[in-house]
Amino acid sequence: MTGLSPSPVMVALVQAAAVFPIVLFALPAGALTDIVDRRRYLLVTQIWMALSAGALAFLAASGHLDSSNLLILTFALGLGGAMAMPALNVTAPELVPRNLLPQAVALGSLSINISRAIGPAIAGLLLAQFGAWAVYALNAVSFVGMVVMLWYWKYQPDQHSLPSERFFQALRAGLRYARMASAFRAVLIHTTVFMIFTTSVWALLPLIARHQLAGGPATYGFLLTFVGIGAVSIIVILPRLHLHLSRDRLVFIGSIVFSLTTIALATIQKEAVLYGIMVICGAAWVSVLSSLQVAVQISVPSWVRGRALALYIMVFAAGMTLGSVIWGWVAAQASTPAALLISAAAMILAAVAVQKFSLGAREAPDLSPSYHWPHPPAVEELDSDRGPVLVTIEYNISLDQREAFLDAIQPLGQIRRRDGAFGWGIFEDVAAPGRYIEFFQHDSWLDHLRQHGRVTREDQRVQENVNRFHTGGEAPKVSHFVAGAPSAATDSSPASTP
């Protein structure tokens, strides 16, 4: 784009066009990841990206590539990446034990950043020697390689006894989970802040290479190569850092270090020195993103992991898109160094402000399904769409334990709402103090059965903490009530008569 248009805004729009599709389509992609055959879904996305890169190669080779179709086809590539990202990222927790997840995420980052170190250098040389068509053609071939790999992938989808959620139902469930799960919400807050203020470096780096260093595509490629070298170097020692630093502390330190490298980029004009700065920049960037990615992976259970990762990716991309536009505009109004300095100062202030949102304890919670809820008893087979469903739980609480009980049950209510319930509440019988009724509702019988499979071992501990306040020899009494009439097939059965 620097060769097609000298405008800083147009250069920044390339970054925006690449990542804005993620803002638009990541959440639908996450829902599809959780409800369709993942292998076939990924095959479609890789074929789409191969065709998009091939179109770029053809236009560049024929001399018809201009700023408009460059942005359009960059958007098309971004669309394919947006649809593929949740499905690609969700596989790590399925392939490795939970205690090895940080190492698995680091290994994935290692492979990406080795590519980041090698790829831009090759691309810069190809661009300088042959032109853009060669780079796009090589990119198209790489997607063909992904198609071949996926074709031979022996993917075994999870077997569920219940039918998958419908698409829009799955979207709502993902958004509800993000709203109600505090640990996951903290990850989104940290990601938003980090991306908005650090994207100035990636959006304006082509201008630094061209104007500040008086270089060309090869200079830009080498700057990114040294970013990759820094990323690879820090990944090797990240597991040791995690032993001594919490994720909160590592994210804070990485944010401050990245801000300092941004200041250096704005003020230093010696190419060799900037290559060393980019090594530190890459290390800080990956240390933050790796910590955030581990936090999001361990903060959500498997049933919603695709949608949660999609939300994380969407927030990541939204911050990058917004940041690219903001800092491109600031650079156009003032200068590239001024935009970098302002973003660095803002990042330092923001990093201090968001420390109150904790990314969770160092030990990952156990989010494997507990399956400790028994199947709801029913004297007749219920239609899965019948509803709404009302569930009540009766507790008997000692009078001197009522306040502690109410404090303990609030997290349980949040868990029930997070997993699909609505209208949750807890009431005391005025005629029998200490007798409490907890209730919550679901839209249908099938939705309630789904909640049975969503309860984790961590949720089980919360429920056991509530149940210990219950007095009497038996467990709290659970009752299920369903609205609507029985189906015609069971109309005449005695059990269906009120």
C-alpha positions in Angstrom: 0.0 0.0 0.0 2.9 2.4 0.6 3.7 2.0 -3.1 0.0 2.6 -4.2 -0.8 5.5 -1.8 1.3 7.7 0.4 -1.5 8.4 2.9 -1.0 7.1 6.5 -4.7 6.5 6.7 -4.6 4.1 3.6 -1.6 2.3 5.0 -3.4 1.8 8.4 -6.6 0.7 6.6 -4.7 -2.4 5.3 -4.4 -3.5 8.9 -8.0 -2.6 9.6 -9.2 -4.5 6.5 -7.3 -7.6 7.6 -8.8 -7.7 11.1 -12.2 -5.9 10.9 -13.8 -9.2 9.5 -12.9 -10.8 12.8 -14.9 -8.2 14.6 -17.9 -8.9 12.4 -17.7 -12.7 12.1 -15.7 -14.2 14.9 -18.7 -14.8 17.2 -20.8 -16.5 14.5 -17.6 -18.6 13.7 -17.3 -19.5 17.4 -21.0 -20.7 17.4 -20.4 -22.8 14.3 -17.2 -24.2 15.9 -19.3 -25.6 18.8 -22.2 -27.0 16.8 -20.9 -28.3 13.4 -18.3 -30.8 12.1 -15.1 -28.9 12.6 -13.0 -30.6 9.9 -15.4 -29.8 7.1 -15.9 -26.3 8.4 -12.1 -25.7 8.4 -11.8 -27.1 4.9 -14.3 -24.5 3.6 -12.4 -21.6 5.2 -9.0 -22.7 3.8 -10.4 -23.1 0.3 -11.9 -19.6 0.5 -8.5 -18.1 1.6 -6.6 -19.9 -1.1 -9.0 -18.4 -3.7 -8.7 -14.9 -2.2 -4.9 -15.1 -2.2 -4.9 -16.4 -5.7 -7.1 -13.5 -6.9 -4.5 -11.1 -5.3 -1.7 -12.9 -7.2 -3.6 -12.7 -10.5 -4.4 -9.0 -10.2 -0.8 -8.1 -9.1 0.7 -10.1 -12.0 -1.6 -8.6 -14.6 -1.0 -5.0 -13.3 -4.6 -4.4 -12.1 -3.9 -4.3 -8.4 -4.9 -0.9 -7.0 -5.6 0.4 -3.5 -9.3 -0.4 -3.7 -9.1 -4.1 -4.7 -6.1 -4.5 -2.4 -8.4 -3.5 0.6 -11.3 -5.6 -0.7 -9.3 -8.8 -1.1 -7.4 -8.2 2.1 -10.9 -8.1 3.7 -11.7 -11.4 2.0 -8.6 -13.0 3.4 -9.5 -11.6 6.8 -13.0 -13.0 6.5 -11.6 -16.5 5.9 -9.2 -16.1 8.9 -12.0 -14.9 11.1 -14.2 -17.9 10.3 -11.2 -20.3 10.9 -9.6 -18.9 14.0 -12.0 -20.2 16.7 -12.0 -23.7 15.3 -8.2 -23.7 15.1 -7.7 -22.3 18.6 -10.2 -24.6 20.3 -8.2 -27.8 19.6 -5.4 -27.2 22.1 -7.4 -28.2 25.3 -8.7 -31.2 23.5 -5.3 -32.5 22.6 -3.3 -32.1 25.8 -3.8 -32.6 29.5 -5.0 -29.5 31.4 -1.7 -29.2 33.4 0.2 -29.0 30.1 -2.0 -26.3 28.5 0.4 -23.4 29.1 3.2 -25.3 27.5 0.9 -26.2 24.6 -0.2 -22.6 24.1 3.5 -21.6 24.2 4.4 -24.3 21.6 1.7 -23.0 19.3 3.0 -19.4 19.7 6.5 -20.7 19.0 5.4 -22.1 15.7 3.5 -19.0 14.8 6.4 -16.7 15.7 9.0 -18.8 13.9 6.8 -18.2 10.9 6.7 -14.5 11.9 10.5 -14.5 11.9 11.0 -16.3 8.6 7.9 -15.3 6.6 8.3 -11.5 6.5 12.0 -11.7 5.5 11.1 -14.0 2.6 8.1 -11.8 1.6 10.2 -8.7 1.7 12.9 -10.2 -0.6 10.2 -11.6 -3.0 8.5 -8.3 -3.1 11.7 -6.4 -3.8 12.9 -9.0 -6.4 9.8 -10.1 -8.2 6.8 -8.0 -7.1 3.7 -8.5 -5.0 2.3 -11.3 -7.2 5.0 -13.7 -6.0 4.2 -13.1 -2.4 0.4 -13.6 -2.9 1.0 -16.7 -5.0 3.2 -18.3 -2.3 0.4 -17.4 0.2 -2.2 -19.2 -1.9 0.0 -22.3 -2.1 0.3 -22.3 1.7 -3.5 -22.5 2.1 -3.5 -25.5 -0.3 -1.2 -27.2 2.1 -3.7 -26.6 4.9 -6.4 -28.1 2.8 -4.4 -31.3 2.3 -3.6 -31.5 6.0 -7.3 -31.1 6.9 -8.3 -33.7 4.3 -6.2 -36.4 6.0 -7.0 -35.2 9.6 -8.6 -38.0 11.6 -11.0 -35.8 13.5 -13.3 -37.5 16.0 -16.1 -35.2 17.0 -17.6 -35.3 20.5 -20.6 -37.6 20.8 -23.5 -35.8 22.6 -26.7 -37.5 23.6 -28.6 -34.2 23.2 -29.0 -32.4 19.9 -26.8 -29.4 19.2 -28.0 -25.9 19.9 -29.5 -23.9 17.1 -27.3 -21.2 15.6 -28.9 -18.1 17.2 -29.5 -20.0 20.4 -25.7 -20.8 20.5 -24.9 -17.1 19.9 -27.0 -16.0 22.8 -25.5 -18.6 25.1 -22.0 -17.5 24.3 -22.8 -13.8 25.0 -24.6 -14.7 28.2 -21.6 -16.7 29.4 -19.3 -13.8 28.7 -21.5 -11.5 30.7 -21.9 -13.7 33.7 -18.4 -15.3 34.0 -16.2 -12.8 35.9 -12.8 -14.5 35.1 -13.5 -14.6 31.4 -14.8 -11.0 31.5 -11.5 -9.9 33.0 -9.6 -11.4 30.1 -11.7 -9.5 27.6 -11.0 -6.2 29.5 -7.3 -6.7 29.5 -7.3 -7.7 25.9 -9.3 -4.6 24.8 -7.0 -2.2 26.6 -3.8 -3.8 25.4 -4.8 -4.0 21.8 -6.1 -0.5 21.4 -3.0 1.2 22.6 -0.3 -1.2 21.2 -1.7 -1.5 17.7 0.0 1.8 16.8 3.3 -0.1 16.3 1.9 -2.6 13.8 -0.3 0.0 12.0 2.5 2.5 11.6 5.6 0.2 11.2 5.5 0.4 7.4 5.8 4.2 7.7 8.7 3.8 10.1 10.5 1.6 7.6 9.8 3.8 4.6 10.2 7.3 6.1 12.1 7.1 9.4 14.6 4.5 8.1 14.4 5.5 4.4 14.0 1.8 3.6 11.7 -0.4 1.5 9.9 -3.7 1.7 13.0 -5.5 2.7 13.5 -3.2 5.7 9.9 -3.7 6.8 10.3 -7.5 6.5 13.5 -7.5 8.6 11.8 -5.4 11.3 9.1 -8.0 11.5 11.7 -10.8 11.4 13.4 -9.4 14.6 10.0 -9.2 16.2 9.7 -12.9 15.5 13.2 -13.5 17.0 12.2 -11.8 20.2 8.9 -13.7 20.3 10.6 -17.1 19.9 13.2 -16.2 22.5 10.7 -15.3 25.2 8.5 -18.4 24.5 11.5 -20.6 25.4 11.6 -19.1 28.9 7.9 -18.4 29.4 7.2 -21.6 31.3 9.9 -20.6 33.9 8.5 -17.1 34.1 5.0 -18.5 34.9 6.5 -20.4 37.9 7.6 -17.1 39.5 5.1 -14.6 38.1 1.3 -14.6 38.1 -0.5 -14.0 34.8 -1.6 -10.6 36.2 2.0 -9.5 36.9 3.4 -10.9 33.6 0.7 -9.0 31.6 1.5 -5.8 33.5 5.2 -6.0 33.0 4.9 -7.0 29.4 2.6 -4.0 28.7 5.0 -1.6 30.3 8.0 -3.0 28.4 6.0 -2.8 25.1 5.2 0.8 25.8 8.9 1.6 26.3 9.8 0.0 23.0 7.1 2.1 21.4 8.8 5.2 22.7 12.1 4.0 21.4 10.6 3.4 17.9 9.4 7.0 18.0 12.7 8.6 18.9 15.5 6.4 17.5 16.4 6.5 13.8 19.3 4.1 13.7 18.3 1.0 11.8 20.6 -1.4 13.7 19.4 -0.2 17.1 15.8 -0.5 16.0 16.3 -4.1 15.1 17.4 -4.8 18.7 14.3 -2.8 19.9 12.1 -5.0 17.8 13.4 -8.1 19.5 12.4 -6.7 22.9 9.0 -5.5 21.4 8.3 -9.1 20.1 9.2 -10.6 23.5 6.9 -8.2 25.3 4.0 -8.7 22.8 4.1 -12.5 23.0 4.5 -12.6 26.8 1.2 -10.6 27.2 -0.8 -12.4 24.5 0.4 -15.9 25.6 -0.7 -15.1 29.2 -4.1 -13.8 28.0 -4.6 -16.9 25.8 -3.8 -19.3 28.6 -6.2 -17.3 30.8 -9.1 -17.6 28.3 -8.4 -21.3 27.6 -8.6 -22.3 31.3 -11.4 -20.0 32.3 -14.1 -21.6 30.1 -15.5 -25.2 29.9 -15.5 -27.2 26.8 -19.2 -26.7 25.8 -18.7 -23.0 25.2 -15.0 -22.8 24.4 -15.4 -22.1 20.7 -17.7 -19.1 21.4 -15.5 -17.9 24.3 -12.4 -18.0 22.1 -14.3 -16.3 19.3 -15.2 -13.4 21.7 -11.6 -13.2 22.8 -10.5 -13.1 19.1 -13.3 -10.6 18.3 -12.2 -8.2 21.1 -8.6 -8.7 20.0 -9.5 -7.7 16.5 -11.8 -4.9 17.5 -9.0 -3.3 19.5 -6.6 -3.7 16.6 -9.1 -2.3 14.1 -10.0 0.7 16.3 -6.4 1.3 17.2 -5.2 1.1 13.6 -7.8 3.8 12.5 -7.1 6.0 15.6 -3.3 5.9 15.3 -3.4 6.3 11.5 -5.5 9.4 11.9 -3.3 10.8 14.6 -0.2 10.2 12.5 -1.9 12.0 9.6 -2.8 15.0 11.7 0.5 15.2 13.6 3.3 12.7 12.7 4.2 9.1 13.1 6.5 9.7 16.1 3.8 11.7 17.8 1.2 9.0 17.4 3.6 6.4 18.8 4.5 8.6 21.9 0.8 9.3 22.7 -0.1 5.6 22.4 2.8 4.6 24.6 1.8 7.0 27.4 -1.8 5.9 27.2 -0.8 2.3 27.4 1.1 2.9 30.6 -1.8 4.6 32.3 -4.3 1.9 31.1 -2.0 -0.9 32.3 -2.1 0.6 35.8 -5.9 1.1 35.7 -6.9 -2.5 34.7 -4.8 -4.2 37.4 -8.0 -4.5 39.5 -9.4 -7.0 37.1 -7.7 -10.2 38.0 -7.0 -12.9 35.4 -7.4 -15.6 38.1 -5.3 -17.8 40.3 -2.2 -19.5 39.1 -3.9 -22.9 39.5 -6.5 -23.5 36.8 -10.0 -24.3 38.0 -11.4 -27.8 37.3 -13.9 -27.1 34.5 -14.5 -30.7 33.5 -18.1 -31.8 33.6 -19.2 -33.1 37.0 -22.3 -35.0 35.9 -23.4 -34.9 39.5 -27.0 -33.8 38.8 -29.2 -36.8 38.4 -31.5 -37.0 35.4 -34.8 -35.1 36.3 -37.4 -37.7 37.3 -40.5 -37.7 35.1 -43.4 -40.3 35.0 -43.8 -39.7 31.2 -41.4 -38.8 28.4 -41.5 -35.1 27.9 -41.4 -33.3 24.6 -37.9 -31.6 24.4 -39.5 -28.3 23.2 -42.1 -28.2 26.0 -41.6 -25.3 28.4 -40.8 -23.0 30.1 -39.5 -25.1 32.9 -39.4 -24.1 36.6 -37.0 -25.7 39.0 -37.3 -25.3 42.7 -34.9 -26.4 45.5 -36.0 -26.3 49.1 -33.5 -25.6 51.9 -33.9 -25.7 55.7 -31.4 -23.3 57.3 -30.7 -22.7 60.9 -31.8 -19.2 62.0 -28.3 -18.1 62.9 -26.9 -19.3 59.5 -29.3 -17.5 57.3 -27.0 -14.6 56.4 -24.0 -16.9 55.6 -26.3 -19.1 53.5 -27.5 -16.1 51.5 -23.9 -15.0 50.9 -22.9 -18.5 49.8 -25.8 -19.0 47.4 -25.3 -15.8 45.3 -22.3 -17.4 43.3 -24.5 -20.4 42.7 -27.2 -18.2 41.3 -24.7 -16.6 39.0 -23.6 -20.0 37.8 -27.1 -21.1 37.0 -27.8 -17.9 35.0 -24.4 -18.2 33.3 -25.3 -21.7 32.1 -28.7 -20.8 30.7 -31.2 -20.3 33.5 -33.3 -17.1 33.8 -35.4 -15.6 36.6 -33.2 -17.0 39.4 -34.2 -16.0 42.9 -34.2 -17.1 46.6 -37.1 -16.6 49.0 -37.8 -17.3 52.6 -41.2 -18.7 53.9 -42.6 -16.0 56.3 -44.6 -18.7 58.1 -41.5 -20.9 58.7 -38.4 -18.8 59.1 -35.3 -20.7 57.8 -37.2 -22.5 55.0 -35.9 -21.1 51.7 -37.0 -21.8 48.2 -34.5 -21.3 45.4 -35.9 -21.2 41.9 -34.8 -20.7 38.3 -36.3 -21.2 34.9 -35.4 -22.5 31.4 -37.1 -21.9 28.1 -37.6 -25.6 27.4 -37.1 -29.0 28.8 -34.2 -29.6 26.4 -32.5 -26.4 27.7 -32.7 -27.7 31.2 -31.2 -31.0 30.2 -28.4 -29.2 28.6 -27.6 -27.4 31.8 -27.1 -30.8 33.5 -24.2 -31.4 31.2 -22.7 -27.9 31.7 -22.2 -28.1 35.4 -18.4 -28.4 36.2 -16.5 -29.8 39.1 -15.7 -26.2 40.2 -19.5 -25.5 40.1 -20.0 -28.6 42.2 -17.8 -27.3 44.9 -19.9 -24.1 45.0 -23.1 -26.1 45.3 -21.6 -28.3 48.0 -20.7 -25.2 50.0 -24.4 -24.1 49.8 -25.7 -27.5 50.7 -23.7 -27.7 53.9 -26.0 -25.1 55.4 -29.0 -27.3 54.8 -30.2 -29.1 58.0 -31.9 -32.4 58.1 -30.9 -35.9 57.1 -31.8 -35.6 53.4 -30.5 -33.5 50.6 -32.4 -30.3 49.6 -35.6 -31.2 47.8 -35.6 -30.5 44.1 -38.8 -30.2 42.0 -39.4 -29.7 38.3 -42.5 -28.0 36.8 -43.1 -27.7 33.1 -45.7 -25.4 31.4 -48.0 -26.5 28.6 -50.0 -29.5 27.9 -48.6 -33.1 27.4 -48.3 -34.2 23.8 -51.2 -36.1 22.1 -49.4 -39.4 22.5 -49.5 -39.2 26.3 -52.8 -37.3 26.7 -54.8 -40.3 27.9 -52.2 -41.5 30.5 -53.3 -41.2 34.2 -50.0 -39.4 35.0 -50.9 -36.5 32.6 -54.2 -35.8 34.5 -53.9 -32.8 36.9 
